[in-house]
Amino acid sequence: MAGSAGRVPSGSTCWRRLRQWDEDGTWLRLWRAFLGQLDARGRLSWENVFIDGSFASAKKGLRRRDNQAGQGFEVDVVVDGQGVPLGIHVTSASPAEVTLVEPTLDTIRVPRAGRGRPRQNPPRLIADRGYDSDPLRERLGGRGITVIVPYRVNRTVRPHEDGRQLRRYRHRWIIERTFAWLSSFRRLLIRHERFTSMYRALLVFAAALIALRRF
């Protein structure tokens, strides 16, 4: 019966709500509100923050409709020391991962209790060799962020290598676990959405649910 308690709306209605709440920022505010509450309770771990990227392949025959044809998305995620997503950036699959670090970091906006600017820059950022770049280390160093990335094996000059800091790299499994959590949301495994914004909305919703589980 229409209007009965517990009735699930039609698929088209759910899609419209998803799009509407993405466009007005509802999902983003919800996710960041959860992060702010966790941070206020000391339940976010900022000491070691991790970044990595993953590829979301497209459903066969699907093309994006946001002015660029393509076969999938590059999804870059920044997580805290427990694997809670702090920032998410979605783009085409072509850019090198190292070029997406700063745009992904710029998506971190964790509200502070009371007044004050949102928390954004972690003290340390840990990533794999795909992010090996001395210019990146220097730029983020200017923001007060220490980049912990092993040098590629063919690098003979390693001015920023610190064996003590690299011990933290052993915990990179944390972000790999986060991607496993995201993969448990089956809608994220393969890109069905024609718009980048809709896929990002689903990612933000999933990130909000992961944050909610930390309460």
C-alpha positions as CSV (number, residue, x, y, z in Angstrom):
1,M,0.0,0.0,0.0
2,A,1.3,3.4,-0.9
3,G,2.5,5.4,2.1
4,S,2.6,2.4,4.4
5,A,5.4,2.4,7.0
6,G,8.6,0.8,6.0
7,R,7.8,1.0,2.2
8,V,10.9,1.5,0.1
9,P,10.4,4.2,-2.6
10,S,10.8,3.3,-6.3
11,G,14.3,3.0,-7.8
12,S,13.7,6.3,-9.8
13,T,12.8,8.1,-6.6
14,C,15.9,6.8,-4.8
15,W,18.0,7.9,-7.7
16,R,16.5,11.4,-7.7
17,R,17.1,11.7,-3.9
18,L,20.7,10.5,-4.3
19,R,21.3,13.1,-7.0
20,Q,19.4,15.9,-5.2
21,W,21.3,15.3,-1.9
22,D,24.6,15.2,-3.8
23,E,23.9,18.5,-5.5
24,D,22.9,20.3,-2.3
25,G,25.8,18.8,-0.3
26,T,23.7,16.7,2.0
27,W,25.9,13.6,1.8
28,L,29.1,15.5,2.1
29,R,27.8,17.4,5.2
30,L,26.6,14.1,6.7
31,W,30.0,12.4,6.2
32,R,32.0,15.4,7.6
33,A,29.6,15.7,10.5
34,F,30.3,12.1,11.5
35,L,34.1,12.8,11.1
36,G,33.8,15.9,13.2
37,Q,32.0,14.0,16.0
38,L,34.6,11.2,15.9
39,D,37.4,13.7,16.0
40,A,35.9,15.6,19.0
41,R,35.8,12.2,20.8
42,G,39.4,11.5,20.0
43,R,38.4,8.6,17.8
44,L,40.2,9.7,14.6
45,S,43.9,8.8,14.4
46,W,45.8,11.6,12.6
47,E,49.4,10.5,13.5
48,N,49.7,8.2,10.4
49,V,47.4,9.0,7.5
50,F,47.4,6.8,4.3
51,I,46.6,7.5,0.7
52,D,46.1,5.1,-2.3
53,G,44.2,4.8,-5.5
54,S,42.0,2.2,-7.1
55,F,40.3,1.8,-10.5
56,A,36.6,1.4,-10.8
57,S,35.9,-0.3,-14.2
58,A,32.8,0.6,-16.2
59,K,29.9,-1.7,-17.0
60,K,30.4,-3.0,-20.5
61,G,29.1,-0.5,-23.1
62,L,28.7,2.3,-20.6
63,R,30.1,5.8,-21.4
64,R,30.3,8.7,-19.2
65,R,28.1,11.7,-20.0
66,D,30.0,14.5,-18.2
67,N,31.7,15.7,-21.4
68,Q,34.3,12.9,-21.4
69,A,34.0,9.4,-22.7
70,G,35.7,6.7,-20.7
71,Q,35.8,3.2,-19.3
72,G,36.1,3.9,-15.6
73,F,37.2,6.1,-12.7
74,E,40.4,6.6,-10.7
75,V,39.3,6.7,-7.1
76,D,41.9,8.1,-4.6
77,V,41.2,7.9,-0.9
78,V,42.9,9.3,2.2
79,V,42.2,7.4,5.5
80,D,43.2,7.9,9.1
81,G,45.3,5.4,11.1
82,Q,42.3,3.2,11.6
83,G,41.1,3.2,8.0
84,V,38.3,5.8,8.3
85,P,38.0,7.7,5.0
86,L,38.9,11.4,5.5
87,G,39.0,12.5,1.8
88,I,37.9,11.2,-1.6
89,H,38.8,12.3,-5.1
90,V,37.3,10.8,-8.3
91,T,38.6,11.5,-11.7
92,S,39.3,9.9,-15.1
93,A,41.5,6.8,-15.1
94,S,44.3,8.5,-17.1
95,P,46.2,10.8,-14.6
96,A,49.3,9.5,-12.7
97,E,48.5,8.8,-9.0
98,V,51.2,11.2,-7.9
99,T,49.3,14.1,-9.5
100,L,46.2,13.4,-7.5
101,V,47.7,13.6,-4.0
102,E,47.1,17.3,-3.4
103,P,43.6,17.3,-4.9
104,T,42.7,14.4,-2.7
105,L,44.2,16.0,0.4
106,D,42.2,19.2,-0.4
107,T,39.0,17.2,0.0
108,I,39.7,16.7,3.7
109,R,37.5,19.1,5.8
110,V,36.9,17.7,9.3
111,P,34.9,20.2,11.4
112,R,36.3,21.2,14.7
113,A,34.2,21.4,17.9
114,G,33.1,25.0,18.4
115,R,34.7,27.7,16.2
116,G,37.7,27.3,14.0
117,R,38.8,26.2,10.6
118,P,38.2,22.6,9.6
119,R,41.1,20.2,10.2
120,Q,42.8,19.3,6.9
121,N,46.6,18.6,6.9
122,P,47.8,15.4,8.6
123,P,51.3,15.4,10.1
124,R,52.3,12.4,8.0
125,L,51.1,10.9,4.7
126,I,52.1,7.3,3.9
127,A,51.8,5.8,0.4
128,D,53.4,3.2,-1.9
129,R,56.2,3.7,-4.5
130,G,53.7,4.9,-7.1
131,Y,53.8,8.2,-5.2
132,D,57.6,8.5,-5.2
133,S,58.3,12.2,-6.1
134,D,60.8,14.6,-4.4
135,P,58.9,17.7,-5.7
136,L,55.7,16.2,-4.0
137,R,57.7,15.7,-0.8
138,E,58.9,19.3,-0.9
139,R,55.5,20.8,-1.7
140,L,53.7,18.9,1.1
141,G,56.6,19.6,3.4
142,G,55.7,23.3,2.9
143,R,52.3,22.4,4.3
144,G,53.8,20.7,7.3
145,I,53.2,17.2,6.0
146,T,55.9,14.6,6.1
147,V,55.6,12.2,3.1
148,I,56.6,8.6,3.9
149,V,57.0,6.8,0.5
150,P,59.7,4.2,-0.3
151,Y,62.0,5.2,-3.2
152,R,61.7,3.2,-6.4
153,V,64.4,0.5,-6.6
154,N,66.2,2.3,-9.4
155,R,66.6,5.5,-7.5
156,T,70.3,5.9,-6.5
157,V,70.0,9.3,-4.9
158,R,67.6,9.2,-1.9
159,P,67.8,12.5,-0.1
160,H,64.6,12.1,2.0
161,E,65.0,8.4,3.0
162,D,64.7,7.8,6.8
163,G,64.6,4.2,7.9
164,R,62.9,5.1,11.2
165,Q,60.0,6.8,9.4
166,L,59.7,4.0,6.9
167,R,58.8,1.6,9.7
168,R,55.4,3.3,9.6
169,Y,55.0,2.0,6.0
170,R,54.5,-1.5,7.3
171,H,51.0,-0.4,8.3
172,R,49.9,0.3,4.7
173,W,47.6,-2.7,5.0
174,I,45.2,-0.3,6.8
175,I,44.2,1.5,3.6
176,E,44.1,-1.8,1.7
177,R,41.5,-2.9,4.2
178,T,39.5,0.3,3.6
179,F,39.3,-0.5,-0.1
180,A,38.1,-3.9,0.9
181,W,35.4,-2.2,3.0
182,L,34.4,0.0,0.1
183,S,34.3,-3.1,-2.2
184,S,31.7,-4.6,0.2
185,F,29.3,-2.0,-1.3
186,R,28.6,-3.8,-4.5
187,R,27.4,-0.8,-6.3
188,L,30.9,0.6,-6.1
189,L,32.6,-2.4,-7.7
190,I,31.6,-1.6,-11.2
191,R,30.7,1.8,-12.5
192,H,27.1,1.8,-13.5
193,E,26.5,5.5,-13.2
194,R,26.8,7.7,-16.3
195,F,27.9,10.8,-14.3
196,T,31.0,11.1,-12.2
197,S,29.1,13.1,-9.6
198,M,26.7,10.2,-9.0
199,Y,29.5,7.7,-8.5
200,R,31.2,10.1,-6.1
201,A,27.9,10.5,-4.2
202,L,27.8,6.8,-3.7
203,L,31.4,6.8,-2.5
204,V,30.7,9.6,0.0
205,F,27.6,7.8,1.3
206,A,29.7,4.6,1.8
207,A,32.4,6.6,3.6
208,A,29.8,8.1,5.9
209,L,28.5,4.6,6.7
210,I,32.1,3.5,7.5
211,A,32.5,6.5,9.8
212,L,29.2,5.8,11.5
213,R,30.4,2.3,12.4
214,R,33.2,3.9,14.5
215,F,30.7,5.2,17.0
